[in-house]
């Protein structure tokens, strides 16, 4: 088999195309993976819903991580927990030798997005967390695909190493960055992953690199009416910094995104705050531009402290590269996604979705789009979000898809995403992703020529002198960044 694949590569025929030809002749053995996932749809839906209910934020995902670890251990994977200095991070491995195929899974929620499974805004817990980016579906689908691939490897005597990565704190905590920095991807040949969305497609465009951190100012408290001259307001420093960075928006590249939230501004208006904190994120498609703008934000903090008679410090909470797109792998995953296809709503799901769409912009996409697969398009501009998958993609060739787990037109990090992700619509999209990732991984295990081609493209994109280095340096994971 391997000799024939090498011959096909020499003739300019991709290994994936060879497998497709075999499938058309009835020799494809990957259908068993799809059947296996289908048979456990209800179980995986229950796992995802439990994690949806836990709604644990970055580095605090104890229940979520434990549940996924138990799923992988029960399936016969070799487990390693608490890796790279992160208590909720883990790997689950099967097999040995090459190739090494990684499947990535996330499971952290977002603060302040608690929401019931109703098509109208209604928090389960006022001020509580919620899965506004669908990571409960993300981790569960990734686990489901890994389990199906393992069973297929055993049944078909497929050699190689399958490794599932349980990755915490994607939302600003940069969990995968610490894994990459600590060498946990050094032997990986390809990484396969996905993300919840409102459409079914393979990611063919990059993302935004970013650096994030908390700026903490300390001053002197005093009675704001009786003796304000004795005080030095840390809140004044925060507001002065914010004013300077807001003026800076006119003088940065237009693709730049700078956003912040004041996480601590004092307790009472008649007490001069002696402590205040503001949480910043700076983004741009190029990490080098982020470096330059972040330096200017640091200077704004220094100037604010100087001007208000306070002191400042910054705790960097995250820093990620942009996604490095691998077209070779994207084409493989596109074929897998097209084979799996989308899904359709039941009458009840459609009525629910129509009700929810009333809260979305009038330009919301048609509900029928969940049954369609978007064409592969490498010409679209970079997306507006950031992900620590970016760092993985600069360390090993990586491919990522999206599945329609939300009602078309829904934005990520919204209550609408939380609602759909907690009911059957989210579960249906999750199964599309699980099947697609399983087929992609199986294709790679039996297609050495594809892995070679993906690596050649990867090396050419990075350039001969590229050396990976995280902007987080040697610091430990900021395990308390959500506290």
Secondary structure, 3 states (H helix, E strand, C coil): CHHHHHHHHHCCCCHHHHHHHHHHCCCCCCHHHHHHHHHCHHHHHHHHHHHHHHCCECCCCHHHHHHHHHHHHHCCCEEEECHHHCCCCEEEEEEECCCEEEEEEECCEECCCCCCCCCCCCCCCCCCCECCCCHHHHHHHHHHHHHHHHHHHHHHCCCEEEEEEEECCCCCCCHHHHHHHCCCCCCCCEEEEEEEECCCEECCCCCCEEEEEEEEEECECCECCCCHHHCECHHHHHHHHHHHHHHHHHHCCCCCEEEEEEEECCCCCCECCCEEEEEEEEEECCHHHHHHHHHHHHHHHHHHHHHHCCEEEEEEEEEECCCCCCHHHHHHHHHHHHHHCCCCCCHHHHHHHHHHHCCCCCCCCCHHHHHCCCCCCCCCCCCCCCCCHHHHHHHCEEEEEEEECCCCCCCCCCHHHHHHHCCHHHHHHHHHHHHHHHHHHHHHHCCHHHHHHHHHHHHHHHCCCCCCCCCCCCCCCCCCCCC
